[in-house]
Amino acid sequence: MSFFQTESPSRDGEFSTFADSDRIGPSRKSQDGPNVFIVDGDRTTRESLSALMESEGWRPQTFTSGEEFFACSVELEPGCLILDVVLSGLSGLELQKLAASRCPHIPTIFLSADGDIPTTVEAMKAGAVEFLTKPFRESELRCAVREALERSRRSVARRVEKQAIQRCYASLSPRQQQVMALVSSGLLNKQVGDELGISEITVKAHRGQVMQKMQADSLADLVKMSAKLGLSRRTEPTMPRDHTDRAVYRNGQFSGSYAFVA
């Protein structure tokens, strides 16, 4: 029997359970749908959750423990993690924390047979989308998964965009990276030249290359990219500068007043 509750009440007004064999069959769309990772030590629970996810067009992957989950490769694509609080080996809360650091684009949904308040609070503070106590309605889980997948889509989109910006940024020369930081901070070409000890004409040339390599249509676009990269102007006094890039970029570090903040 399933641990789900039906959406319509039985004659006595209570929600009843039903057999997994009564479920809708797997959807063909599930092969192309977002990933739903299911971690639960109970085989019946894994099978029931997997059938429900497939019926929604999602792509379930089941695991018996956190260690087994981390043995698989989690790609940078939308997905969510459904897990029980009590697991063999890593606990559900431990798994949630590790998943947040290793695959932060994968939100977590907790299931528990007896969700005590301290555990629920800890899970939600750590970013869980929902904490459901068994038995629960299928609609509750569906709603939670939809919300988690939407969060994941937004997170993946941000990460993909940032990675594209980082690739463009990496194509800049050290001097161009400095010019980008200075221009994005609001300095005029002449002020940038004064800061770097180069002519205004040279600044304009670097600035044009920066705009082209960063694929920025406007200064506003460049400023937004700088913010996403974390480019920041340091407040400490600048180091002595000369007219070569070597004087301001050594061993992967800027020695001037502008740096990349990870």
Secondary structure, DSSP 8 states (H G I E B T S, - for coil): --SEE-SS--TTSS-----GGGS----GGGGTS-EEEEE-S-HHHHHHHHHHHHHTT-EEEEESSHHHHHTS---SSSEEEEEESS-SSS-HHHHHHHHHHH-TTS-EEEEESS--HHHHHHHHHTT-SEEEESSEEHHHHHHHHHHHHHHHHHHHHHHHHHHHHHHHHHTS-HHHHHHHHHHHTT--HHHHHHHHT--HHHHHHHHHHHHHHTT-SSHHHHHHHHHHHTEEE--S------SSGGGTEETTEE-SSEEE--
